[in-house]
Amino acid sequence: MLSVRPKVTELAFQLYGRSLHPELFEHFQSRSIQRGEYEADLSITGSGHLVTWRHQGLVLTEVTTCLRDPLPQKRRLISYRLRGERSDRMECRGGVSYQMSFQLEFLEPEVFWSFQQGLSDDGEKQGLMHRFESHDRMALGSISLVNVETRTHSMLVQSFHTFPDELAIVKSQSIFEIR
């Protein structure tokens, strides 16, 4: 199956206070988690990743998506274009907090390819990983890696998405926490 991702300049990081229909996304790798009083579904998608976290009727959905994709406006809590660095935090009902940060880096070719190789090696050992097809026949395709750490009252999600055509890397970290 051919899976080529959009350009990094076309991406946004969004948080919803609801679930999003799974059929809105092409899922390449997925994992479900149940721990303590919460459960979560994580996926690598064509544009990055999708995390749906649930606790006592509260649903938070984090998505890295292409701006061209028609996602709903209803109950969208956070929306940032993927540029530079950004952090945010939200307090939700039921003692739940959410915090996120992301960083877009453009690298020199040798640094980029070294980082991409490291991700590939790490992905073989842990987390969710997907290798995307290249835009041309000779270059290597991009990689997405999503790692998750769970505790009884919190979940940490770290994601890395590479964009070889632009020598760019998107790194994000999110914490879903029950106080």
C-alpha positions in Angstrom: 0.0 0.0 0.0 1.4 3.4 -1.0 1.5 5.7 2.0 3.1 9.1 1.3 2.6 11.9 3.9 1.7 15.6 3.2 4.3 18.3 3.5 5.2 19.5 7.0 4.0 23.0 6.2 0.5 21.6 5.6 0.1 20.2 9.1 -1.7 21.2 12.3 -1.7 20.0 15.9 -5.3 19.8 17.3 -7.1 18.7 20.5 -10.8 17.9 20.7 -13.1 17.4 23.6 -14.7 14.5 21.8 -13.8 11.5 19.8 -13.3 11.8 16.0 -14.7 9.2 13.6 -11.9 6.7 12.9 -12.8 6.5 9.2 -11.6 10.2 8.8 -8.1 8.8 9.0 -6.0 6.2 7.3 -4.5 4.1 10.2 -1.1 2.4 9.6 -0.3 1.2 13.1 -2.6 1.1 16.2 -2.6 0.2 19.8 -5.2 0.2 22.6 -4.3 0.8 26.3 -6.3 0.3 29.5 -4.7 1.3 32.7 -6.2 2.4 36.1 -9.2 4.6 35.4 -8.5 5.5 31.8 -8.2 3.9 28.4 -6.7 5.1 25.1 -6.4 4.3 21.5 -3.2 5.4 19.6 -2.7 5.3 15.9 -0.1 6.4 13.3 -2.0 8.1 10.5 -1.1 9.5 7.1 -0.6 12.9 8.6 1.0 12.0 11.9 -0.8 10.5 14.9 -4.2 10.2 16.6 -4.7 9.7 20.3 -8.1 9.2 21.9 -8.0 9.2 25.7 -11.1 8.4 27.8 -11.8 8.8 31.6 -15.2 8.6 33.3 -17.1 10.0 30.3 -14.5 12.6 29.4 -12.9 12.2 25.9 -9.8 14.0 24.7 -8.6 13.5 21.1 -5.2 14.7 20.0 -4.5 14.7 16.3 -1.7 15.8 14.0 -3.5 16.4 10.7 -3.3 18.0 7.3 -5.0 21.4 7.1 -6.7 20.2 3.9 -8.5 17.4 5.8 -12.0 18.4 6.7 -12.2 17.9 10.4 -15.1 19.2 12.6 -14.9 22.5 14.3 -17.3 21.4 17.1 -15.5 21.0 20.5 -12.1 21.7 19.0 -10.1 23.0 22.1 -6.7 23.6 20.6 -5.5 24.2 17.1 -2.0 25.2 16.1 -0.2 25.1 12.7 3.0 23.1 13.1 5.6 25.9 13.1 8.5 26.4 15.5 7.8 25.4 19.1 4.5 25.5 21.0 3.3 24.5 24.5 -0.1 24.5 26.0 -2.0 23.2 29.0 -5.7 22.6 29.8 -7.6 21.8 33.0 -10.6 19.7 32.3 -13.5 18.5 34.4 -13.1 15.6 36.9 -9.6 16.7 37.9 -8.1 15.9 34.5 -5.3 17.9 33.0 -3.7 17.8 29.6 -0.4 19.4 28.5 1.3 19.3 25.2 4.4 20.6 23.4 5.7 20.3 19.9 8.7 21.4 18.0 9.3 21.5 14.2 13.0 21.4 13.3 14.7 21.8 9.9 18.1 20.0 10.0 21.3 19.7 7.9 21.1 16.6 5.7 23.7 14.5 7.7 22.0 15.3 11.0 18.5 14.5 9.6 19.6 11.1 8.2 21.4 10.2 11.4 18.3 11.0 13.4 16.0 9.1 11.0 18.3 6.0 11.2 18.1 6.3 15.0 14.3 6.4 14.9 14.3 3.4 12.7 16.5 1.4 15.1 14.4 2.5 18.1 11.1 1.7 16.4 12.3 -1.9 15.8 12.5 -2.3 19.6 9.6 -0.3 21.0 6.5 1.8 20.3 4.4 2.1 17.2 6.4 2.7 14.0 5.5 3.1 10.3 7.8 3.7 7.3 6.2 5.7 4.6 7.0 5.4 0.9 9.3 7.9 -0.7 8.1 10.6 -3.1 10.8 9.4 -5.5 12.4 6.0 -6.2 15.9 6.7 -4.8 15.3 8.5 -1.4 14.2 6.9 1.8 10.6 7.5 3.0 9.6 9.2 6.1 9.1 7.5 9.5 6.6 8.0 12.3 7.3 6.7 15.8 4.9 7.0 18.8 6.1 5.9 22.2 3.7 5.7 25.2 4.5 5.4 28.9 1.6 4.7 31.3 1.1 5.1 35.0 -2.0 4.5 37.0 -3.0 8.2 36.8 -1.2 9.4 33.7 -0.1 8.7 30.2 2.8 10.2 28.4 2.9 10.2 24.6 6.0 11.1 22.6 5.8 11.2 18.8 8.5 11.7 16.1 7.5 12.3 12.5 10.2 12.8 9.8 9.8 14.6 6.5 12.8 13.7 4.3 11.9 16.0 1.3 12.1 19.0 3.7 14.7 17.6 6.1 12.3 18.3 8.9 11.3 16.5 12.1 8.2 17.1 14.2 8.6 16.1 17.8 5.7 16.2 20.2 5.0 15.3 23.8 1.6 15.1 25.6 0.6 14.2 29.1 -2.9 13.1 30.0 -3.2 13.2 33.8 -5.9 12.4 36.5 -5.3 14.4 39.7 
